[in-house]
């Protein structure tokens, strides 16, 4: 059998082909929350077991938080953020405007090849240019 080589656009297409916009947004938010919690734990110099004791939860729960396997309630997020001295900021805004602003920021900093993300955004939200 021949080995398949994937480019970034093909991977994005494959990953998002059966997902709704809501599922993609939820996955992105869960990932941001997980990264924030993990960064804070590392900043505090704790392993998961120590962090679990600090947060008064099980190590398994910390693992779920950090791996994105937890469906947080707003109340639980607020508690976590209060204990970790983090700000919980939820923005609800026009998706196309948010995407265009993000794309413009990326384009201005030349940090990545924007075409991949522009194509992905167009797939999600139609022609936004």
FENLIN-V878096 format. One record per backbone hydrogen bond with DSSP energy under -1.0 kcal/mol. NH is the residue of the N-H (numbers start at 0). CO is the residue of the C=O. E is the energy in kcal/mol with one decimal. If there is no record, write none. Layout:
nh:NH co:CO e:E
nh:NH co:CO e:E
This chain:
nh:10 co:6 e:-2.1
nh:11 co:7 e:-2.5
nh:12 co:8 e:-2.5
nh:13 co:9 e:-2.7
nh:14 co:10 e:-2.8
nh:15 co:11 e:-2.0
nh:16 co:12 e:-1.2
nh:18 co:15 e:-1.3
nh:23 co:19 e:-2.0
nh:24 co:20 e:-2.6
nh:25 co:21 e:-2.6
nh:26 co:22 e:-2.3
nh:27 co:23 e:-2.1
nh:28 co:24 e:-2.4
nh:29 co:25 e:-2.7
nh:30 co:26 e:-2.2
nh:31 co:27 e:-2.0
nh:32 co:28 e:-2.4
nh:33 co:29 e:-2.8
nh:34 co:30 e:-2.4
nh:35 co:31 e:-2.1
nh:36 co:32 e:-2.4
nh:37 co:33 e:-2.4
nh:38 co:34 e:-2.8
nh:39 co:35 e:-2.0
nh:40 co:36 e:-2.4
nh:41 co:37 e:-2.4
nh:42 co:38 e:-2.8
nh:43 co:39 e:-2.0
nh:44 co:41 e:-1.4
nh:45 co:40 e:-2.0
nh:50 co:46 e:-2.6
nh:51 co:47 e:-2.4
nh:52 co:48 e:-1.9
nh:53 co:49 e:-2.3
nh:54 co:50 e:-2.5
nh:56 co:51 e:-2.4
nh:61 co:57 e:-1.7
nh:62 co:58 e:-2.4
nh:63 co:59 e:-2.1
nh:64 co:60 e:-2.6
nh:65 co:61 e:-2.7
nh:66 co:62 e:-2.0
nh:68 co:63 e:-2.3
nh:71 co:69 e:-1.2
nh:76 co:72 e:-2.5
nh:77 co:73 e:-2.4
nh:78 co:74 e:-2.2
nh:79 co:75 e:-2.7
nh:80 co:76 e:-2.8
nh:81 co:77 e:-2.3
nh:82 co:78 e:-2.4
nh:83 co:79 e:-2.0
nh:85 co:80 e:-2.8
nh:97 co:93 e:-2.5
nh:98 co:94 e:-2.9
nh:99 co:95 e:-2.8
nh:100 co:96 e:-2.7
nh:101 co:97 e:-2.4
nh:102 co:98 e:-3.1
nh:103 co:99 e:-2.5
nh:104 co:100 e:-2.3
nh:105 co:101 e:-2.5
nh:106 co:102 e:-2.8
nh:107 co:103 e:-2.5
nh:108 co:104 e:-1.6
nh:109 co:105 e:-1.3
nh:117 co:113 e:-2.6
nh:118 co:114 e:-2.6
nh:119 co:115 e:-1.9
nh:120 co:116 e:-2.7
nh:121 co:117 e:-2.6
nh:122 co:118 e:-1.9
nh:123 co:119 e:-1.9
nh:124 co:120 e:-3.1
nh:125 co:121 e:-1.9
